[in-house]
Amino acid sequence: MADKIKLTLFASAIVFLSVIHNTPAGYSQDSDIPFAREPYIEYTDVVPIYLREMAPNRVFYEVGHPSFREFYDIFINNEKKSLLTRKYLTGDWGGLRTKLSETGIIPTMTYVVDIQGNPVGGDKKGFRYFHNIGLDIVFDVGKLAGWKGARFHISASQRSGSSLSIRDIKNIFNVAQVCCGATFKLVNFSFQQSLLEDKLNILLRRISGGDEFLSSPLCWLFVQNGIDGNPVGIFLNVGFSAYPNATWGVRVKAKPTKNYYIKSGLYNANPNRTKNSKHGADLSFDGPYLIIAETGYHLNELLNSTGLPGNYKLGAYYQTGDFDNFSDPDSTKNGNFGFYILLDQMIYREKVGTGVNANQGLHPFVSLLFAPDNEINTMPFFLNGGLVYKGLIPCRDNDHAGFAVVYGKFSNKLATSDSATLTTLDSTTLELNVSADNSKRQSSETVLEWMYKIQLTKWLNIQPDIQYIIKPGGTGEIPNALVLGFQLGVNI
């Protein structure tokens, strides 16, 4: 097993070195380059989020980290004092935030809460609350010690509440983005290094795969956990990690051109990694291991691009270890793999122009996950997709309206086996929970969501949300459920 992992890492290194070797030594300084080469220049408000990831020397590379993505301008300087125009609820702390940032220390704290109830359907009616307090400190080692392109990130999460899906509705795809891990825990403890003029970036130590892979900013706008963050179908098949659960791992990303990237990661997939007894301080790397790779192309997403923007991503994963065989409960299969596709393409733009002022309009998106071996994969096919419209209401240019569909199909081997099982995602750990129950056969579950995210200030947003769950639990025995609620986010 160790030889296989070493061989995979060696092959990945060869691919990355080959890509870098065959790429010109540096990007030209044309006007379409989304970042300057002078050290430590901060982005301004006119630079959209999808460009900030391209310059890790100036912007934290993990744009997918949940406590950051709720407030996309979290790394843009803002010293305004007015409560309605400042970036943080608590302001600049009398200038201390600015001084810390200039020194190379960026502290942030966010509060996100989901409040929801199901007045219709489900196993029983309920009303639930779940919140996450995210604390993050980013150290720019370049500013602190002159180590160019190096950053250190430490984060922690405190969560409290109860799950409407697990306790009341009894469905698979949790209706809340903040749904799991009701405890406090260490999340990230990571170091990253940007090399070769930002064309190569290495991230290692304690990290979450969901911050980097199988992710889209359009999906982050929704409340439903089947779509927000990462398409959740992968969690029912392999040991993929996502906030607030991190694990030991390494990720390597290369950008051979301004629009194209390729990245690969190796993560510890031991199911015990999410247990709350150690509050995230389990530093073991004992396997099994998840190997994942993704490549993508950003279309028309540079500042002077006039065409409609889009993103196209293709990925695959493989996990080592033994998996239970649904067709033969007394046997196992070694290794598991799958593929995924993420696509989004703007099809209508309100305003003609370039840059951040031209991103109002209609954005369709879709995610497809395939796990071919239905004898060991609980959910061989998973789909989510929808529409997002930014600036739908006049004079509300930063609001987002959206509709999405989440669909997951269970393995037919699981449904027809002699010892059929009932499968759920545990509300505390997001781990697979399987219990014998011959009377309940699972086929599929579908969720519809309508949302409107209101950006009241830079530090405050509120998001009314409606969901309708078809065939909760996938068995057809629980009445379809209507869920009403909202999400609130505060950048403290």
ZAMARGU-4260 file (C-alpha; in steps of 0.2 Angstrom, whole numbers, plus 5000, padded with zeros to 4 digits):
<rodrens>
0) 5000/5000/5000 | 5014/5012/5004 | 5022/5008/4988 | 5006/5013/4978 | 5005/5029/4987
5) 5023/5033/4984 | 5021/5029/4966 | 5006/5040/4965 | 5014/5055/4973 | 5030/5052/4962
10) 5019/5052/4946 | 5009/5068/4952 | 5026/5077/4954 | 5032/5072/4937 | 5016/5079/4929
15) 5017/5095/4939 | 5035/5098/4935 | 5032/5094/4917 | 5018/5107/4916 | 5029/5120/4924
20) 5044/5116/4914 | 5034/5119/4898 | 5026/5135/4903 | 5034/5152/4899 | 5045/5159/4913
25) 5032/5172/4918 | 5016/5181/4913 | 5018/5197/4903 | 5012/5213/4911 | 4997/5215/4899
30) 4982/5224/4906 | 4972/5208/4907 | 4983/5201/4921 | 4972/5201/4936 | 4986/5205/4948
35) 5002/5216/4950 | 5019/5209/4953 | 5024/5222/4967 | 5024/5213/4984 | 5009/5214/4996
40) 4998/5225/4985 | 4980/5223/4992 | 4965/5220/4980 | 4952/5234/4980 | 4933/5233/4979
45) 4933/5232/4960 | 4942/5215/4959 | 4929/5201/4959 | 4931/5186/4970 | 4935/5174/4956
50) 4951/5183/4952 | 4958/5184/4970 | 4962/5166/4970 | 4974/5169/4956 | 4987/5179/4967
55) 4991/5170/4983 | 5004/5182/4988 | 4991/5195/4991 | 4975/5185/4995 | 4973/5170/5005
60) 4972/5155/4994 | 4958/5145/5002 | 4944/5155/4995 | 4933/5140/4998 | 4935/5140/5017
65) 4917/5143/5024 | 4920/5156/5036 | 4929/5167/5023 | 4917/5164/5008 | 4902/5171/5018
70) 4910/5188/5016 | 4920/5188/5000 | 4929/5204/5003 | 4936/5198/5019 | 4954/5202/5014
75) 4951/5219/5006 | 4956/5234/5017 | 4942/5244/5024 | 4945/5257/5037 | 4928/5266/5036
80) 4920/5270/5053 | 4902/5271/5049 | 4892/5256/5055 | 4884/5254/5038 | 4899/5256/5027
85) 4913/5247/5037 | 4918/5229/5033 | 4917/5222/5051 | 4903/5224/5064 | 4916/5229/5077
90) 4926/5241/5065 | 4944/5243/5064 | 4947/5242/5083 | 4954/5260/5084 | 4966/5256/5070
95) 4973/5240/5077 | 4966/5229/5063 | 4974/5239/5050 | 4991/5239/5060 | 4990/5220/5062
100) 4986/5218/5043 | 5001/5229/5038 | 5012/5218/5050 | 5005/5202/5042 | 4992/5196/5054
105) 4974/5195/5049 | 4962/5190/5062 | 4943/5187/5058 | 4928/5180/5066 | 4911/5176/5058
110) 4894/5170/5065 | 4882/5160/5054 | 4866/5153/5060 | 4852/5143/5051 | 4834/5144/5059
115) 4822/5133/5051 | 4805/5123/5053 | 4795/5111/5044 | 4776/5116/5046 | 4772/5102/5033
120) 4778/5084/5031 | 4793/5075/5038 | 4792/5062/5052 | 4786/5075/5064 | 4785/5094/5064
125) 4800/5104/5072 | 4809/5120/5073 | 4828/5120/5075 | 4843/5132/5077 | 4861/5128/5073
130) 4875/5141/5072 | 4894/5141/5068 | 4907/5154/5076 | 4922/5153/5065 | 4939/5160/5071
135) 4953/5162/5059 | 4970/5169/5060 | 4981/5171/5044 | 4999/5175/5046 | 5008/5182/5030
140) 5025/5175/5033 | 5031/5187/5019 | 5027/5202/5029 | 5032/5195/5046 | 5048/5187/5041
145) 5052/5191/5023 | 5048/5174/5017 | 5039/5178/5000 | 5024/5168/4996 | 5022/5159/5013
150) 5006/5159/5023 | 5001/5150/5039 | 4983/5148/5044 | 4975/5142/5060 | 4956/5141/5063
155) 4944/5135/5075 | 4925/5132/5075 | 4912/5132/5089 | 4895/5125/5084 | 4879/5123/5094
160) 4861/5118/5090 | 4851/5103/5084 | 4847/5096/5067 | 4830/5098/5059 | 4834/5084/5046
165) 4840/5071/5058 | 4828/5074/5073 | 4812/5079/5064 | 4811/5076/5045 | 4823/5061/5044
170) 4829/5065/5027 | 4847/5062/5019 | 4852/5079/5013 | 4852/5091/5028 | 4842/5106/5025
175) 4854/5117/5034 | 4872/5123/5029 | 4877/5124/5047 | 4871/5107/5052 | 4885/5096/5060
180) 4898/5095/5074 | 4890/5103/5089 | 4906/5106/5098 | 4921/5116/5098 | 4936/5110/5088
185) 4952/5115/5079 | 4950/5115/5060 | 4964/5121/5050 | 4982/5121/5055 | 4991/5123/5038
190) 5005/5131/5029 | 5006/5136/5011 | 5019/5141/4999 | 5018/5150/4982 | 5032/5147/4970
195) 5037/5151/4952 | 5029/5168/4952 | 5012/5161/4959 | 5011/5147/4946 | 5014/5133/4959
200) 5006/5133/4976 | 5008/5119/4990 | 4997/5118/5005 | 5000/5105/5019 | 4997/5099/5037
205) 4979/5099/5044 | 4967/5105/5030 | 4950/5101/5023 | 4948/5093/5005 | 4931/5102/5003
210) 4940/5119/5004 | 4949/5115/4988 | 4940/5102/4978 | 4923/5099/4971 | 4917/5117/4975
215) 4909/5132/4967 | 4905/5149/4973 | 4888/5148/4966 | 4884/5133/4977 | 4890/5142/4992
220) 4875/5154/4990 | 4862/5140/4995 | 4857/5134/5012 | 4854/5116/5008 | 4869/5105/5013
225) 4867/5094/4998 | 4873/5109/4988 | 4881/5122/4999 | 4899/5119/5001 | 4902/5103/4991
230) 4890/5091/4983 | 4886/5080/4997 | 4884/5063/4988 | 4903/5060/4989 | 4902/5059/5008
235) 4891/5044/5007 | 4904/5034/4997 | 4921/5039/5003 | 4930/5048/5017 | 4930/5066/5010
240) 4933/5080/5022 | 4925/5096/5024 | 4924/5111/5036 | 4923/5110/5051 | 4932/5093/5050
245) 4950/5094/5044 | 4963/5080/5042 | 4981/5078/5038 | 4985/5081/5020 | 4994/5089/5006
250) 4988/5099/4991 | 4998/5104/4975 | 4991/5117/4963 | 4998/5123/4947 | 4992/5137/4935
255) 5002/5135/4919 | 4991/5149/4911 | 4980/5163/4917 | 4964/5153/4914 | 4969/5135/4917
260) 4974/5125/4933 | 4977/5108/4938 | 4978/5102/4956 | 4980/5086/4966 | 4978/5081/4985
265) 4982/5067/4997 | 4971/5066/5013 | 4969/5055/5028 | 4952/5046/5026 | 4951/5037/5043
270) 4933/5038/5048 | 4939/5041/5066 | 4946/5058/5061 | 4929/5067/5064 | 4926/5061/5082
275) 4924/5075/5095 | 4933/5067/5109 | 4950/5076/5103 | 4941/5092/5097 | 4950/5092/5080
280) 4967/5089/5088 | 4970/5071/5081 | 4986/5073/5071 | 4986/5055/5065 | 4990/5050/5047
285) 4986/5031/5048 | 4975/5029/5033 | 4965/5024/5023 | 4970/5038/5011 | 4960/5048/4998
290) 4969/5054/4983 | 4960/5067/4972 | 4964/5077/4957 | 4955/5091/4948 | 4958/5102/4932
295) 4948/5117/4927 | 4946/5131/4915 | 4940/5149/4919 | 4932/5157/4904 | 4931/5176/4902
300) 4936/5179/4920 | 4950/5192/4918 | 4947/5210/4922 | 4946/5216/4904 | 4936/5201/4897
305) 4920/5206/4888 | 4913/5189/4885 | 4901/5180/4897 | 4911/5171/4911 | 4911/5152/4915
310) 4920/5139/4924 | 4922/5121/4919 | 4930/5108/4931 | 4933/5089/4930 | 4939/5078/4944
315) 4942/5061/4950 | 4946/5052/4966 | 4952/5035/4973 | 4952/5029/4991 | 4962/5015/4998
320) 4956/5002/5010 | 4942/4989/5011 | 4923/4993/5008 | 4908/4982/5012 | 4901/4973/4998
325) 4882/4975/4997 | 4880/4959/4986 | 4890/4949/4998 | 4889/4955/5016 | 4903/4943/5022
330) 4916/4950/5009 | 4924/4967/5005 | 4932/4975/4990 | 4948/4984/4991 | 4949/5002/4984
335) 4935/5014/4978 | 4935/5028/4965 | 4923/5040/4957 | 4922/5055/4945 | 4914/5072/4945
340) 4910/5087/4934 | 4906/5105/4939 | 4900/5118/4926 | 4894/5135/4927 | 4891/5148/4913
345) 4883/5165/4913 | 4870/5166/4899 | 4863/5184/4902 | 4872/5200/4908 | 4863/5216/4913
350) 4877/5228/4910 | 4890/5229/4896 | 4907/5231/4902 | 4921/5222/4911 | 4926/5218/4929
355) 4915/5217/4944 | 4903/5229/4937 | 4898/5217/4923 | 4894/5202/4933 | 4875/5205/4936
360) 4865/5193/4927 | 4859/5175/4926 | 4871/5160/4930 | 4866/5142/4927 | 4876/5129/4936
365) 4877/5110/4938 | 4887/5097/4947 | 4887/5078/4943 | 4895/5064/4953 | 4898/5046/4947
370) 4903/5032/4958 | 4903/5017/4946 | 4904/5002/4958 | 4886/5001/4965 | 4891/4986/4976
375) 4901/4997/4987 | 4895/5014/4984 | 4879/5019/4993 | 4875/5033/4981 | 4882/5029/4963
380) 4874/5045/4956 | 4872/5062/4963 | 4866/5078/4954 | 4863/5096/4959 | 4861/5111/4948
385) 4851/5127/4947 | 4851/5146/4943 | 4858/5161/4952 | 4853/5179/4947 | 4864/5193/4954
390) 4856/5210/4955 | 4838/5204/4951 | 4829/5218/4960 | 4834/5236/4954 | 4846/5245/4966
395) 4850/5229/4975 | 4865/5225/4964 | 4874/5214/4977 | 4859/5203/4981 | 4857/5185/4975
400) 4842/5176/4970 | 4843/5157/4967 | 4834/5141/4963 | 4842/5124/4965 | 4838/5105/4964
405) 4847/5091/4973 | 4845/5073/4968 | 4853/5057/4974 | 4850/5039/4969 | 4854/5025/4980
410) 4863/5009/4974 | 4851/4996/4968 | 4862/4983/4976 | 4859/4991/4993 | 4840/4992/4990
415) 4838/4973/4984 | 4850/4965/4996 | 4844/4952/5008 | 4849/4963/5022 | 4843/4980/5016
420) 4849/4995/5026 | 4844/5013/5030 | 4857/5025/5027 | 4859/5043/5034 | 4872/5056/5037
425) 4876/5058/5055 | 4872/5075/5061 | 4887/5077/5072 | 4901/5070/5061 | 4894/5070/5043
430) 4899/5052/5043 | 4889/5038/5035 | 4877/5029/5047 | 4870/5013/5042 | 4858/5003/5052
435) 4849/4986/5047 | 4830/4989/5043 | 4822/4976/5031 | 4806/4986/5030 | 4814/5002/5023
440) 4821/5001/5005 | 4830/5017/4999 | 4829/5023/4981 | 4831/5042/4979 | 4829/5058/4988
445) 4826/5075/4979 | 4826/5093/4987 | 4820/5109/4979 | 4827/5126/4986 | 4822/5144/4983
450) 4833/5157/4991 | 4836/5176/4991 | 4852/5182/4999 | 4851/5200/5005 | 4867/5209/5008
455) 4862/5222/5020 | 4880/5229/5024 | 4897/5222/5020 | 4897/5214/5037 | 4878/5208/5038
460) 4868/5197/5026 | 4851/5188/5029 | 4844/5174/5018 | 4826/5169/5017 | 4825/5151/5011
465) 4811/5139/5006 | 4814/5120/5003 | 4803/5106/4998 | 4809/5088/5001 | 4803/5074/4990
470) 4804/5056/4997 | 4813/5061/5013 | 4825/5047/5018 | 4823/5039/5000 | 4810/5026/5006
475) 4794/5034/5002 | 4787/5031/5019 | 4789/5048/5026 | 4778/5062/5019 | 4786/5075/5008
480) 4791/5090/5019 | 4791/5109/5017 | 4805/5119/5026 | 4804/5137/5029 | 4818/5147/5037
485) 4832/5159/5035 | 4851/5160/5037 | 4860/5175/5045 | 4878/5179/5043 | 4889/5192/5053
490) 4907/5197/5050 | 4912/5201/5067
</rodrens>
